[in-house]
């Protein structure tokens, strides 16, 4: 189920994005990226619709997924 981000407090959205970034690791290749920058990029992707906040009833978890990936699986 897609969670509408406009129904979530800004601080909560930030914390979800931060947890996602930390879970994904910190190896960004040749150029090191600050945590705050990466979190801001994820929040921006959520706001633009490029990424979606998805709740899994099966696992009782929230995840951030690329919109195209989620829509491909839903079909």
C-alpha positions in Angstrom: 0.0 0.0 0.0 1.4 3.4 -0.9 1.5 5.9 2.0 0.7 9.5 0.9 3.6 11.5 2.1 1.5 14.7 2.6 -0.2 12.9 5.5 3.1 12.4 7.4 4.8 15.0 9.5 7.9 16.4 8.0 10.1 15.2 10.9 8.7 11.7 10.5 9.3 11.7 6.8 12.9 12.9 7.4 13.5 10.1 9.9 12.1 7.4 7.6 14.4 8.7 4.8 17.4 8.8 7.2 16.7 5.2 8.3 16.4 4.1 4.7 19.8 5.8 3.8 21.5 4.2 6.8 20.1 0.8 5.9 21.3 1.1 2.4 24.9 1.6 3.5 27.4 4.4 3.0 29.4 3.4 0.0 28.6 6.0 -2.7 31.5 5.2 -5.0 34.4 7.6 -5.7 32.6 10.7 -4.3 31.6 10.6 -0.6 28.2 12.1 0.0 27.2 13.5 3.4 24.3 11.8 5.2 22.2 14.9 5.3 22.6 15.4 1.5 21.6 11.8 0.8 18.6 12.1 3.1 17.6 15.3 1.4 17.9 13.6 -2.0 15.6 10.7 -0.8 13.0 13.2 0.6 13.1 15.1 -2.7 12.5 11.9 -4.7 9.5 11.1 -2.5 8.1 14.6 -3.0 8.6 14.5 -6.7 6.9 11.1 -7.0 10.1 9.4 -8.3 10.1 7.3 -5.1 7.2 6.0 -3.1 6.7 5.3 0.6 5.2 1.8 0.7 3.7 -0.1 3.6 3.9 -3.9 3.6 1.0 -5.5 5.5 2.7 -8.9 5.3 5.9 -7.7 7.0 4.4 -4.7 8.9 7.2 -2.5 7.5 7.6 0.8 5.7 10.0 1.0 2.8 11.0 3.5 0.1 10.9 2.1 -3.4 11.4 3.6 -6.9 8.0 4.4 -8.3 8.6 2.6 -11.6 9.6 -0.6 -9.8 6.6 -0.6 -7.5 4.2 0.1 -10.4 5.8 -2.7 -12.5 5.3 -5.2 -9.7 1.7 -4.1 -9.1 0.7 -4.9 -12.7 
